[in-house]
Amino acid sequence: MFKKIFEKLKRYFPSKEVSDDIHRKNRESVIRIFIFSFVFGCICLLIKFINASLLKQHYFYYGSYAVFGITGIILCKTKSGKYTPTVYCLLCFFFISLYYITLVPFTKALVYFIGFVVAIEILTNLNPVVFSISIIVYETLVLLAILNGKIPGKEEFEINSISNMILLSVIVIYISFWKRRIVINKYETEKKIAEEKQKSEELLLNVLPRNIMEQLRSKGSVEPEAYENTSVLFCQVVNYSELSAKLGPERLVNELNEVFGVFDDIVEKNSCMRIKTMGEIYMAVCGLPEPNPHHAEHSVACAKEFVEYIQKHNENSTVQLKVRAGVSSGSVIAGIVGIRKYIYDIFGDTVNTAYRMKGLSSPMQIKVSPVTYDLVKEKFDFEKQTPVDVKGKGMMDTYNLSY
């Protein structure tokens, strides 16, 4: 039975992250209570002093508000424990309440008690178990004060008032448990929503650049944009059809996933960006969305590392892959294609030329266009090839990377 009770009570003790946030908000609320207490105590003392009606009991009662208020503010502003200000606030309330209950009729003190308890419950989010224990201790002290004749008023009236106080305390305690459960559920729901949102953003970042995703999220649409200085890279697994006949579909897909995963790392390392994969073809670009003056150099370096990785892969694998790559530089237009399914894509003559360079390459070879060659000829060694007829371009010089 006790184990079941303990398990139920554990629901009201949240995780450290949630607990820290609750106590941070409690601290903000409690400091307002302390400020009010200090101002209230000072004003009441001043009024009593002006009216020449300041008695010893008034001095102690209203002075307690001022003293507790200023000390509470100091606690909140210093590096005290996360529980300290809230616990101190409760102790101050119980002290003043017990003193007040000995000065006035019990009904008047009861109004004070109920008002403060409700205010504390509204302004803060106290642990209901601790809150319940503190109220039970307080009411026990009140009963002891009554038994010792410390509370003014008729006994019959006091008994009725105590019954009302206990009933109202039960209601407030119930509300505190109900409120804590709602707060914890809210935190858990918000955490799940945040986690799902993070997953969605990570999925979107696989197909969209971050700035494009943020623009799409804020505006709902993205305007196509022209980029003048870019380099486009295509890389193809040329023996894909041969492998698909030898390997099962699952193993073939796993091989491609492994290869393209490494390609992603190489692309990111060289400040490039993957645009998409089309079956056995991998497409990347450098120079957008952020300008990069070394776009051609980085793209050729990417292509070179692609081939070097495949060579290393073939040394340790029974699956022998062959790739070819093409690079071209120039202007492109980038934008989102699709209404329901977003795809970030690039278009233009540079894209077509890079694709042609890839198609003209031999296995394990990298071919670049004349524009790319002019940009990186001081960085890499090339072999000039016999001019070839490039579809849509006519006769064109091409250059194979030497490595």
WOWO-V370189 format. One record per run of one state. SS is the DSSP state (H for helix, E for strand, C for the rest). FROM is the first residue (numbers start at 1). TO is the last residue. If there is no record, write none. Layout:
ss = {SS | SS}
from = {FROM | FROM}
to = {TO | TO}
This chain:
ss = {C | H | C | H | C | H | C | H | C | H | C | H | C | H | C | H | C | E | C | H | C | H | C | E | C | E | C | H | C | E | C | E | C | H | C | E | C | H | C | E | C | E | C | E | C | E | C}
from = {1 | 2 | 11 | 16 | 51 | 56 | 78 | 84 | 102 | 106 | 124 | 128 | 148 | 155 | 206 | 210 | 220 | 225 | 238 | 240 | 247 | 249 | 270 | 273 | 279 | 281 | 287 | 295 | 316 | 323 | 338 | 343 | 348 | 349 | 361 | 365 | 369 | 370 | 377 | 382 | 385 | 388 | 391 | 394 | 397 | 399 | 402}
to = {1 | 10 | 15 | 50 | 55 | 77 | 83 | 101 | 105 | 123 | 127 | 147 | 154 | 205 | 209 | 219 | 224 | 237 | 239 | 246 | 248 | 269 | 272 | 278 | 280 | 286 | 294 | 315 | 322 | 337 | 342 | 347 | 348 | 360 | 364 | 368 | 369 | 376 | 381 | 384 | 387 | 390 | 393 | 396 | 398 | 401 | 403}
